[in-house]
Amino acid sequence: MPARSPFTAGTRKWERLGLAGLVVALVTAGLLLAVDPVDTDDADSRVRAELQVVLDDWAHAVRTGDDGSLAELIDDASPELLDAERERIAAISVVPLADLGYELASEPALPLPPETIARFAADEVRAHRVHLRYAVDGIDDVPTRRPVTVLFVHRPQGWRIADDAPDLAGAQTVTWRGPWDHGSLHLATAQTEGGRSLVIGHPDNAAFVDDLAGDLPSVVEAVDDLWGDSWSRRALVVVTSSREEFSHLVGPRHDGDDIAAVAVSDDVDHERGVATGQRIVFNPAASDRLDDTSRRIVLAHETVHVAARAGTVDGSPMWVLEGFADYVGHRTAAEGLATGPVDVQRIAPTLTRQVRTSGAPTSLPADGDFTGDRSALAYESSWSIAAYTADEFGHDTLVSLYRALAAGPVTDERLDDVLTDLLGVDTAEFVDGWGRWLGERIRDIR
């Protein structure tokens, strides 16, 4: 908006003369800079529009494999970027995409260190946050968006892309990398209850990718049987081949070597019951560490998280979320829950030793127990709580308990109320019953 004019209706004559004299003096001295904020905004808008055209052309070149257009978009000073883009085009060409685009973020350009500007010797250098928008056909009803940081340089022939993951010396830059950024791809499809499911990996783990695709129909059916059909009933699974790829897809908080797989999502609208960008991502070591049974257990566990994501709020008790997913996983692999001593010992060996050594648990697992040295005991205990609930109160009650407690953080009073309403017992009685159930199944184990 233009600055307010000093020549307002209430200005006295001597003030107008004084101001006019000041203007003349400034012009005479060459100090009057006619910079209108509107002009500045217009100039930036023009540049942003030009950059968006470059991004649109970039997306079109990637989708169509147009190498000639791609070569014109990438700056001559960045031959390594052009090589990487060519590899990306070759890899992504096998993925059935319904949409792919790049959207310039609304925020201002990022600050640039002097060395970055000097490196390109260009008329202008700008770094912007960009959203990679893509949708896998048959999987994504709504496109998912991932962050990319793009460095643009202005040449006599127009704007060019110089980097898609620049190091800006301390600036918060993030660039997401997809499976197609980590080498050629191997895809396998499966027809599941909700349509086509897809497993994406690389040639080095093609057999594991194919095995997962073979597991998916029965896994989705088993999750559907217990959870219900109020979810997409299909999945997109990614099998990574390197720790770097796993970290790119799941983030540094969940990329530990002890994690077989992680279910991730984009946005979750709990009011509408919609979750977008859902993916199940397997650790690169999973193909070596998992046998046929454990592979199905892990896949079913993560598929539960996909099915329940829209009804699950961050901060809900971990023993409910992970216990239910583990219960469905083991039930799927066993084609029915067996509650004899051998099964408890096989599924929960750490818990079995704990009960035999120290007696039955006296409290529910805390969220902090699911990391570090106590994580194995926490996961096994949570599975056993879900198994106890299903065995004593029925599968429908177990699902109702999950839905009631997955709505966010739960106070002790809220937990008492939910257990009393659904099971007819308070927390202390619930824990006592769980302990007795465990004792009966572990007592004879030697």
N, C-alpha and C positions, 0 to 999 in steps of 0.2 A: 504494500500500500504506500502511495506517495506520502512524504512527510507533509504535515500541515503547513500551509502557506503562512508566512509572517504577516502578509497583508490582509488581515482580517478586518471585518466591518468596524470593530471597536478601536482600531489603531488611530492615534492622533496624527495630525499633519506633520508635526516635527519628527515623529517617530518614523513616518514613511520616508521623509527626506533623509534621515540619518541612515536608515537601512539601505536606501538606494545608493547613498554615497559609499557605504561599506561594500556593496556589490560591485560598484565601479572600481573601487580600490583593489578588490580581490581579483577581478578580471584583469586589471592593469598589471598586477604582479604575477599573473599566470597561475594563481592559486585556486581558482574556482574550478572544482572537478564536478562536472554535471553527471553524477552517478545516481541514477534513480533505482531504488530497490526493485521496482517492477521490471526494469530492464535487466537487472542482474538475475532475477527469478526467471525471466523469459529466456535468457541465455542458457541458464542451467537446464531449463526444461527442454530447450532445443538439443542440448548435448545429450540429455537423458533419452530423448526420443531417438537420436542417432545410435546410441549404445543399444537400445532395445532392438533396433533393426539388425544390428550386428548379432545380437543374441538369437534373434529369430532365424537369421541365416545360418548360424552355427547349429542350431537344433535341426534345421532342415537338412543340412549336410550330413549330420550324424545319422538321422533317420533314413535318408535315401542313399547313403554311401557315396555322396558326391565329392570325390577327392579334389576335383578342380576348384570347386567353391571353397572347400576347406583350406586349400593352400593359399587362397586369396585372403581368407579371414585371419590366418595366423601370421603374426609379425615375423619378418625375415630374421630378426634377432633371436627367435625362439624355435630353432629347428627341432629341439628335443620335444617341445610341445606338439609340433606337427606329427612327429613319429608316434607319440603317445595317442594322439587323436585317431590316427590311422589304425592303430591296434584296437582302440575302443570301438571304432566302426565295425571292424571285422568280428569282434566278440559279440557286440550287442545285436548284430544282424540276425542272430538265431533266436532272440528273445521276442515273443509275440507282444509287441507294444501297441496299445490303443492310443497312447499319447506320449509325447516327449517335447519338452520346451524349457526355455530358460527365461525367468522373469526377474527384471531388475528390481531390487528391494527399494522401498520408499525412503529409506534413511539416507543421509548425506554420504558423499564420498568419504572413504577412510583416509586418515592422515598418512602421508608417505614419508619415509626417511629420505634424506638428501641423496644417499647412495643409490636408492632405487630409481630416483628421477634421473640421476646422472648416467646410470647404466645404459639407458635406452637412447639418450640424446634425441629425444622427440620433442615436437612442438608442445605436447601436453601429455601427462601421464596421470591416470586416475585408477583408483582401486574401489570396487563396489562389492557389496554383498549381493548375491544373486540366489534365486531359488530354482533349483532343478526340479521341474515338474514332470512326473512320469506316471503312467498307469500300465500295468500288465493286463493284456486282454484276457477276459474271462476270470480275472482275479480281483482287480481293483474296480469297484463301482465308482469311486471317486479318486482322482489322481492324488498321489502322495507327493510331498515336497521335501527336499533336502537342501541344506545350505552349501553354497559354493562361493568362494572369494575369487573374483576375476580382476586381473590387471589389464587395463586398456592403454594403448598408446596411440597418439594421433600422428599420422603421417600425411604427406601432401595428398595422397589418394583417399584419405579418410581414416576412420578408426579401425584399429586392429587389436586382436587378442594377443597378449604377450605372456600371460601365465594364468593358470586356473587354481593355483595353490601357492600364492606368493608369501614369502616371509617378510613381514612388514615391521620387524624390529620392535616387538612388544605389543603391536596392535592385535586385538582379538580377531584373528582370522580363522575360519573353519571351512574346510572343504571335505564334503562327504564323498566317499568312493564306493561305487557299486561293484558287484561281482565282475562286470565287464571291464573294470579297470585293473583286474588282477589276472588277466590272461584269457585264453580261449575257453569257451564254455561247452559243457555237456548237459543237455536237458532231457528230462524224462517226465512224461505226463501220466496222470491217473484220473479215472472217472470216479468221482466221489458223489455223495448225496446231493451236494449243492452245485454240481457241474464239474468242470475240469480243474483239477489241482495240478500243481507244477513243482518239480524239484530241479533246482539249478545248482550245478557244481562245475568242476573242471575235469578234463580228461584223466588226470591222475587218480581221481576218486570216482570214476564212472560206475564201477560196480556198486559202491555204497549208495550213489545217487539212484541207481536202478532199484536197489533193495528197498530204499525208502519209498519210492514210487509204488512198489508192490505192496508195501505196508499200509499206505494211506487209505485205501477204500475201507478196510476192516477197522482201522483206527478211527476214522471219521464216523463210521457207523456205531462203534462202541461209545464214543463220546456223545453222539446224538442220542443214543439209547438212554443214557443216564441224565444228560443235561437237558435234552429237549432239542427242538428244531429252531429255536429262536436265535440262530446265528447263521453265518454264510454257508456252513457245512462244506467248505473247501479250504485249501491252504496253499501258501507258497512257501516252500522250504528251500533254504540256501545252505549248501555244504561248502565251507571255506577250505582253502588249501594252505593258508599261512596264518600265523598269528597276527600279522599286520592286517590282513583282510578281515579276520574275525573282529579285531578291534575297531576297524572302520565301520563295520555293520552294526555292532552292538554297543560301542562306546567303551571307554577305559574302565568304567565301574563294574562291568560284567564280563570282562574278557579273560578271567583267570583260567589257568590250565586245568583246574579241578572242575570246571563247568563244562558239561557235555554239550549243552545247547541252551539257547536263550530265545524267548518269544519277545519280539519288539513290536512297537506300533508307532504310528504317526500321531494323529489327533484322536481323542476320545470324547464323544458327546454323550455324557451319561443320561441327560434328559431324553434325548432321542434314541438312545440305545445303539449308537453307531460308532464303530472304531475303524479308522482308516490306516492304510500302510502296514498291515499286520504281516509279519514275517517270522518264520522259525529258522534260526541260524545255528548251524552245528559247528562245534569246535573242530579245527583241522585234525586233532588227534582222535576224534570220535570213531573214525572208520577202523582204526587199529584197536581201540579199547573196548568197543561194544560188540557183543555177539548178537545173534539173531533176536534173543529174548530181550536183552537190555536195550537194544536199538528200538524195538517196538514200545518198550516201557517209556523211554525218553521221548519218543515221538508222540505217544499218547499224552504224556504229561504236558508237553508244550502245546499240544492241540487243545487241551482243556483251557489253558491260558488264553488261546485265541478265541475259543467259544465264549468264555466268561468275561473277556476284556471289557466289553461295554457296560457290564454290571459290576465291575470291580474298581474300587476307588483306592488310590494310593494311601498308605497308612493303615489299611485294614490288617488285622492280625495275621502274621505270617503262618502260624500253625494251621489256620483255616485254609489259606490260599494254597500253600504248598502241600499240606496234608491231603486235601481233596484231589489235587492234580496227581499226586503220587498214588493215591488209592485207585483212581481211574486207570493210571498207567499199569499198575500191577494187575488190576482186574482184567484189563484188556489182554495183557500178555498171557494170563492164566485161563482166559475165557471163563471167568467166574471166580468169585472170591473163595479161597480156601482158608479156614481159620485154625487149622490144626497146628500143633507145636512146630512141626518141620517148616511150615511156611513162615511162621513168625521168626524162627531162627534164620531162615534163608533171606527174608526180606529185611529184617531188622537185627543183624548180629550185634551191633554196638549196643542197642537197647536191651537185647537179651542178656548180654554180659552185665550191663548196669543193673538190671532187675535182680539177677542172680547174686550180684555182689552187694548191692545196697538196698534192695527192696524196690517196691513199685514207686513211680514218680508221685510227688506230692503237689506238683504245680504244673501248669501248662507251659510249653516252651515260650520264652521271650523272643522278641524280634532280633535282639542282639545275639542270640544263640545260633543264628543261621549263617554266621560267618566265623572263620577261624577254626580252632580246634574242636569246638562243640557242634559244628555244623552237621556232622554225620548223625550224632545223637538227636539233634533237633529235627532233622528231616525224617528219621526213622520214627521218632515219637509222634510226629504229626501224622504220618501215614497210619500209625496204629490208632490214633484218636479217631481218624475218619473211618477206619475199619471197624472200630468198636461201635461208633455211632450207627453205621449201616447195619451191623450185626444185631444190635440191641433195639434200635428204633426204626430201622428200615431205610431203604435208599432214598425214598421221597423226602424223609425227614433230614437226611444228610444234605441233600440239595437245598432244602429250605434253610437249613442252618448256614450253609455257605452264602446263599443270597442275602440273608439277614445280617451276617457279620462282615460281608465284603463291601459294605456301603461306606467305609471310612473308619477312622480310629474309633476304638470301642473302649469305653470306661468300664470299670469293674461293675458298676451298677447296671449299665446297659447289657453287659454279658449275662449277669444274673437274670435280667428280665427276659432276654431272648431264650436262654436255656429253659427257664421256667415255662415260658409260653409254648415252646416247641417240644420240649422233652419232659416237662413236668418235674425237673430237678434244678437246683441252683448250682453254682460253680463248684462248691465244695463237694456236693453229692456227685456231680459229673466226674470230677477228678477221682473220687473214691471208686466210682463204678468202673472207670477206665483202668485203674490200678488193679482191681479185682479181676477184670477181664484179661489183662496181661498175665497176672499171676497164674490164672487157671491154664493158660496156654504155654507158659514157660516153666511151670513147676516141674514137669517131668523131663525136661531137656537136660541131658548130661553130656 
